[in-house]
Amino acid sequence: MDYSNAQQAAPGKLEGLLVKLDDAVAQLARAKPFAKVGKAHLVFDLARRVLMQTGGCEAIEERAQELEESGVFQGTDWAHPQILIPTLTSQSLRSPSADTVALEALSELRLLAVATGRYCHPYVSSEQAHHFLAQVLAINLALLFGSAGEAERETQGRLAGVSRALVQHLADRIGYEHVIDQLIAEIWRLLNQRPIQTGPVKQMITQIAICSSDPDIELGASGQGAYRLISSLFGPTEASREDPGLNVYHERLAAMDQRGLQAEAMGCARAMHDTGLVSAYHAELLRFLVDQGEQLLSEALGLSSTGRDCLLCYTDLVHALIREAVTPETPQSVYGLALMLERGILYNPAMGPALWRQVNLPLSRPTREQLALVFGDSASPRTRLLEGVLCVMGAPLGVGQGNNPTCQSARAISMWAYTDPDFLLQLLVWAARDDEIIMHFEGKPVSSVASAGGVARELHLDLDAVSLILVPHLDRLYGEMGRLCADRDGDPHRWINPEFHGWWCGRGFSINVDVATGRLVDLDNFLRHFYASYHPFYNGNQPLIHPQPAGIAVTDSASRFIGWHAITILRVGLDPEQTMRVYFFNPNNDSAQDWGDGIKVSTSGHDERHGESSLPFGEFASRLYIFHYDPLEHGALADVRPEELQAVMDQVHRTWGQDRLPAAELQADEGQSSTGE
């Protein structure tokens, strides 16, 4: 079915639909609250049909205030526009549900009316609405410029025409320059976290490149910022400026003298370290320079003295890694290799032999098939896996869990790459070669093959190559360890985490939630204990030596409890404004999150390193529910200032702990309410 002409005009058809829509809206406005849900369905159906007509979006925009006041959003998440999240619009606009698409379209057109001053909303300002819609456009650029795919046709049919017409209308009213500005800002925000999986970012940059080449689209002041991103992928150096193709670029390299090659090497390195992205031209250059001497190789990788020394000590290994892992199809391996050399982890005696083994590792048939299924056959499975190894070893904080409930496994991969990289490589060998990992829980061997299953019922494949191979095994092992201590009182993480992660995970364990009832327990002592263990002003100024696993209660931007989540506490220290902050790793793919009640996780601007998240110590403590510590080092509970401690406890009680008050406190609150106090 071709829905590209979903907005074909029919004389009088739009006017007739609008008369019916106005009547349905009036009936909805008069309906009792309990009857609105039934009446709203007719409004959704008529609105969808209006949106399929030429001029339909503008007609709905004109009626935005009447639609909202009638109660069309009542009982849905869209009833509170001040807490809506732009990233979720992509799912709604691609939903196979007609009501969901209609609701999202009505909500966006309502905000457009607010942004243009047509509707003065009590909870959203014109500036806020404009900013939200710019983000929506940036995130849904594929609907604006991309062509419809077969999947879209199959799942949405003519509904997809509504989504595309809506996004087109928003762009026409908001302006393309705002789309590009917001998209560029979004890309830089993501790149600042240095994710290993760069596919989505590269797709967005490609969309910008398409826009920049369209003479009908005026980028305005965004052009310079767009060029910086586009050139990082498609023309990072003078010899590749016009994106000539790899064959032509190779011929140009072969004709260059030493000075020209050095300029190319420095240009590629500068673009790579600036963005965290690697061009296929950079991979081609590195393969060419393998035989040209270590000086040029060092320049192309952008190495400091540490990285250069490591390169000179392990020259044969680095050459082998380049020949086996670096191809135009796997360019991110260049950045992973550079960061790994900069970390100096090759000086660990086990790392050299472990990487040589990885270079020559025979992969099992299931491993090869899985890698080919996800990444295609443009590069061999071994090359794909080696690229993943270099990226994880170079950027341990770039690991993400994808769309999977496997935060424990993603956290473990990151922690091992950060603290115990040769152990991670050993696990990968067992998984990729033998299709089985055997770990030990309190002396008892636990097999990933014999396990009854893990947290994830099915695994989404939006993972880096190392995670793709390891996570299924790690998830089953974690689940099996949980079953082995299921009959014990308390939270099983107390026993699992030290056995699963390693000796450096603290054997001491503190939790502020009663597992049986879900209620808060001894929150005051829990917080004092955390301050005494981690806060430099209360622990004798002892820095954190090894990263420690911890658990947080995740909340949304409206402070509502979402679920429990595994993170890693990396370090605690003063930021440039002399605020004590906790720097942590969040395996969620985007760590800059709004947790409500004024708590917004930062990923830059407060002395964060690439991949780190941070919060002021008290704000972090207000979302913490379990942490580990060394019981032999634990001293007296911290004498935290009462007002500081109370502020943290109040944040807990206002947010995720609101419905978890201890029974005694709950009864006291009810008693006060009943007496009017």
Number of C-alpha atoms within 10 A of each C-alpha: 7 10 17 15 12 19 18 11 13 10 8 9 12 20 14 11 17 19 11 16 23 17 13 20 26 15 16 25 20 12 17 11 12 7 11 20 18 11 18 23 16 17 25 23 14 19 25 24 21 25 26 25 21 17 15 24 24 19 18 23 22 17 19 22 19 17 24 18 13 19 20 25 21 16 12 10 11 18 15 15 18 16 17 16 14 17 14 12 20 18 13 19 26 20 19 18 13 19 19 16 24 25 22 22 27 27 23 24 26 25 28 26 24 23 24 15 13 17 20 15 17 7 10 17 17 19 13 15 22 20 17 23 25 25 24 24 27 28 20 24 22 17 21 19 15 12 10 16 8 10 9 16 17 12 14 21 15 19 25 26 22 29 27 23 24 25 26 18 19 23 21 10 13 19 16 21 18 22 26 27 21 22 26 21 15 17 19 16 15 20 19 19 23 22 25 28 20 16 11 11 17 16 12 22 23 16 20 25 17 14 18 19 9 11 8 8 13 14 21 12 12 19 15 11 13 20 16 16 25 22 19 27 22 23 25 28 22 13 21 21 12 12 17 13 13 16 9 12 16 16 10 14 17 10 9 13 9 10 10 14 23 17 17 25 23 20 21 30 25 19 23 24 16 14 17 22 23 26 24 23 27 33 26 20 23 25 18 16 20 17 11 13 9 16 13 22 24 23 21 27 27 23 19 14 10 12 21 23 16 21 24 13 13 15 15 12 17 20 20 16 22 20 16 18 29 29 25 20 19 21 21 27 29 30 27 25 26 26 23 22 26 22 17 16 22 22 13 11 10 13 17 17 13 18 21 15 14 20 19 11 14 15 20 13 12 14 21 19 14 16 24 17 12 14 16 13 13 12 17 17 21 22 21 27 27 25 29 25 27 26 28 31 27 26 25 27 29 24 30 28 24 21 13 19 19 24 22 25 26 27 25 24 28 27 25 20 23 21 16 18 23 22 16 23 21 15 20 23 22 16 24 24 17 15 19 19 21 18 19 13 20 13 8 10 9 20 18 23 15 12 17 12 17 23 18 15 9 10 16 13 18 16 22 27 24 25 26 21 22 23 25 21 27 28 22 24 29 26 19 23 24 18 15 16 17 12 9 10 9 15 19 17 22 19 20 19 23 21 19 20 19 15 10 15 18 20 16 16 18 18 23 19 22 15 14 9 9 14 16 21 17 12 18 14 14 21 25 18 22 21 22 21 25 22 24 17 14 20 19 11 11 13 13 16 9 15 19 22 26 21 20 19 21 21 21 18 18 16 21 18 18 12 11 16 19 22 23 24 23 20 20 21 21 15 16 10 8 9 13 18 23 25 26 26 25 27 27 23 17 16 20 19 17 19 21 19 17 12 19 15 17 19 25 17 10 19 18 19 16 18 26 26 27 30 21 20 20 20 21 18 22 23 22 23 20 23 25 23 20 13 12 9 9 13 12 11 18 18 12 15 8 8 9 11 18 13 14 20 18 14 22 24 16 14 23 20 22 17 14 19 19 18 12 8 11 14 12 11 13 11 12 11 10 9 7 7 7
